[in-house]
Amino acid sequence: MPRVTYIIDGEPTVIEFEHGKLPYSHHGKPESFLDVAKNHGVPLEHACGGSCACTTCHVIIREGADNLTEMQDDEADRLDTAWGLTTDSRLGCQAVITGDVVCEFPMYTRNYVQEGGGIQLGKSDRKKEEVAR
């Protein structure tokens, strides 16, 4: 069973899933970072619905890059527009998980839908929501 670690604001969230058993959420490719996140309540942004038309699901791979499908040209072209692009960047909607992997959500994202073309800066509201509960 692949073990996926999502690092959000420095805090890890670990998910394990069995290949072929995860209900497809129709967000991104089946068993992609986005699909797994949607199925387990991990807040990975995806303004375009996972159709490789934005970069809000940009993640940085910290471990296990060899446990992901190979990047296709459409992902590479779109990823070129991501804020804070690194050599370890992938789109969460396109990178399909085949084994254990660790990814981190970058602190910045370009969300043209939510921000009207601007750039969302700083940490997520995740900790504020936890404190409010």
C-alpha positions as CSV (number, residue, x, y, z in Angstrom):
1,M,0.0,0.0,0.0
2,P,1.4,3.4,-1.0
3,R,2.1,5.8,1.9
4,V,1.6,9.4,1.0
5,T,2.8,12.2,3.3
6,Y,1.4,15.7,2.7
7,I,3.3,18.5,4.5
8,I,1.2,21.5,5.0
9,D,2.6,24.5,7.0
10,G,5.3,22.1,8.3
11,E,2.9,19.6,9.6
12,P,2.8,16.1,8.0
13,T,-0.5,14.3,7.2
14,V,0.1,10.6,6.3
15,I,-2.4,8.7,4.1
16,E,-2.2,5.0,3.1
17,F,-4.3,3.6,0.3
18,E,-4.6,0.4,-1.7
19,H,-4.1,0.6,-5.5
20,G,-7.4,0.1,-7.3
21,K,-9.5,0.4,-4.2
22,L,-9.7,4.2,-3.9
23,P,-13.0,5.7,-5.2
24,Y,-12.2,8.1,-8.1
25,S,-13.2,11.6,-7.1
26,H,-13.0,12.9,-10.7
27,H,-10.5,15.5,-9.7
28,G,-7.2,15.0,-11.5
29,K,-5.9,11.6,-12.7
30,P,-7.0,8.6,-10.7
31,E,-4.7,8.0,-7.7
32,S,-2.9,11.3,-8.2
33,F,-2.0,13.5,-5.2
34,L,-5.2,15.5,-5.8
35,D,-7.4,12.4,-6.1
36,V,-5.9,10.9,-2.9
37,A,-6.2,14.2,-1.1
38,K,-9.9,14.6,-2.0
39,N,-10.7,11.1,-0.8
40,H,-9.1,11.7,2.6
41,G,-10.0,15.4,3.3
42,V,-6.6,16.9,2.7
43,P,-7.1,20.5,1.5
44,L,-5.2,20.6,-1.8
45,E,-6.3,23.5,-3.9
46,H,-7.5,22.8,-7.4
47,A,-9.1,25.8,-9.1
48,C,-9.5,24.1,-12.5
49,G,-11.0,20.9,-11.1
50,G,-7.8,18.9,-11.8
51,S,-7.8,19.4,-15.6
52,C,-4.2,20.6,-15.8
53,A,-5.4,24.2,-16.6
54,C,-3.9,26.0,-13.6
55,T,-1.1,25.5,-11.0
56,T,-3.0,25.7,-7.7
57,C,-2.3,22.1,-7.0
58,H,1.5,22.6,-7.3
59,V,3.4,20.4,-4.8
60,I,7.1,20.0,-4.1
61,I,8.3,16.4,-4.0
62,R,10.5,15.8,-0.9
63,E,10.9,12.0,-1.2
64,G,9.9,9.3,-3.5
65,A,9.9,11.0,-6.9
66,D,10.7,7.7,-8.5
67,N,7.3,6.5,-7.2
68,L,5.4,8.8,-9.4
69,T,4.4,8.6,-13.1
70,E,6.6,10.4,-15.6
71,M,5.8,14.0,-16.2
72,Q,4.0,14.6,-19.6
73,D,4.5,17.6,-21.8
74,D,1.2,19.3,-20.9
75,E,2.1,19.1,-17.1
76,A,5.6,20.5,-17.8
77,D,4.2,23.4,-19.9
78,R,1.6,24.3,-17.2
79,L,4.0,23.9,-14.4
80,D,6.3,26.5,-16.0
81,T,3.8,29.1,-14.8
82,A,3.8,28.0,-11.1
83,W,5.0,30.3,-8.4
84,G,8.1,29.1,-6.6
85,L,8.9,26.4,-9.2
86,T,11.6,24.0,-8.2
87,T,13.2,21.0,-10.0
88,D,11.1,18.8,-7.6
89,S,7.8,20.5,-8.5
90,R,4.8,18.5,-9.8
91,L,1.1,19.2,-10.4
92,G,-0.9,17.3,-7.8
93,C,-3.6,16.6,-10.4
94,Q,-1.2,15.0,-12.8
95,A,1.4,13.1,-10.7
96,V,0.0,9.6,-10.2
97,I,1.3,7.8,-7.1
98,T,2.8,4.3,-7.5
99,G,4.6,4.0,-4.1
100,D,5.7,5.8,-1.0
101,V,6.1,9.6,-1.5
102,V,6.4,12.8,0.5
103,C,5.2,16.1,-0.9
104,E,5.0,19.6,0.5
105,F,2.5,22.3,-0.3
106,P,4.4,25.5,-1.3
107,M,3.6,28.7,0.7
108,Y,2.5,30.6,-2.5
109,T,0.1,29.7,-5.3
110,R,-1.3,31.5,-8.3
111,N,-5.1,31.2,-8.0
112,Y,-6.6,33.2,-10.8
113,V,-10.1,32.1,-9.9
114,Q,-10.0,32.8,-6.1
115,E,-7.7,35.8,-6.2
116,G,-8.7,37.5,-9.4
117,G,-5.3,37.0,-11.0
118,G,-3.3,37.9,-7.8
119,I,-1.0,35.8,-5.8
120,Q,-2.0,34.2,-2.5
121,L,0.8,34.8,0.1
122,G,1.6,33.3,3.4
123,K,0.4,30.3,5.4
124,S,-2.9,28.6,5.0
125,D,-5.9,29.2,7.2
126,R,-5.7,25.6,8.5
127,K,-4.3,26.4,11.9
128,K,-6.8,29.3,12.4
129,E,-9.6,26.8,11.6
130,E,-8.3,24.3,14.1
131,V,-8.0,27.0,16.9
132,A,-11.6,28.1,16.2
133,R,-13.0,24.6,16.8
